[in-house]
Amino acid sequence: MEENKSIVIAEDQSDIAHLVDYRLTRLGYDVTWGKNGKEALDFIREKQPALVILDVMMPIMDGFEVLRELKSNPETEEIPVIMLTARSMEEDILKGFDSGAVDYIVKPFSVSELAARVKAVLDR
């Protein structure tokens, strides 16, 4: 069976999405970008990616709503999610983990560290 190298990024800031997309694509991942929570959720349902990188503060559906949807659906509940967000309060971080995220990265962030964390999650 071929390894799933597909990643969906849910990020409303195009500069961040392009930066992450560029780095992960260069590392061999197949990256799809959703500009809001609903668009990202549609891509996730369609592509069944190996990983989701999820911003919290997005239009239409925020990241916590997307995460709840993913974890409540048997078809998507096993997809690992890394939260990538400016929300740095302890309560937000705990909410991310309690909602099912496998990692939580606060902006501003290192693209190299993000890439290392993506690899670590996918190697599990």
C-alpha positions, 0 to 999 in steps of 0.5 A, spaced: 500 500 500 502 506 498 504 511 503 499 517 504 503 523 503 497 528 503 496 534 508 490 539 508 492 546 511 486 550 514 489 557 514 486 564 512 492 568 511 495 566 504 502 568 506 502 563 512 499 558 507 504 559 502 510 558 506 507 552 509 505 549 503 512 551 499 516 547 505 512 541 505 511 540 498 519 541 497 519 535 502 515 531 498 508 532 501 502 533 497 499 539 500 492 542 499 490 549 502 483 551 505 482 558 506 476 557 511 474 552 516 468 549 511 473 549 505 478 545 509 473 540 512 470 539 505 477 538 502 479 533 508 472 529 507 474 528 499 482 527 500 482 523 507 489 526 508 494 523 512 495 530 516 491 536 517 494 543 519 489 547 522 488 554 524 484 556 530 481 563 527 478 563 521 472 565 517 465 561 516 468 555 521 473 556 526 479 551 527 475 548 534 469 547 530 473 543 524 476 539 529 470 537 533 467 535 526 473 531 524 473 527 531 465 526 531 466 523 524 468 515 524 471 517 517 475 522 519 476 521 527 483 518 526 486 523 522 491 527 526 491 534 527 496 539 528 493 546 531 497 552 528 495 558 531 496 565 534 492 563 540 497 562 545 493 562 552 493 556 556 486 555 555 486 555 548 492 550 548 488 545 553 482 546 549 486 544 542 489 537 546 482 536 549 479 536 542 483 531 539 489 535 536 496 531 537 500 537 537 499 545 538 504 550 535 503 557 536 505 563 531 510 566 530 513 559 528 519 556 525 517 553 519 523 548 520 520 546 527 513 545 523 516 540 518 520 536 523 513 536 527 509 534 521 514 528 520 514 526 527 506 525 527 506 522 520 512 517 522 508 514 528 
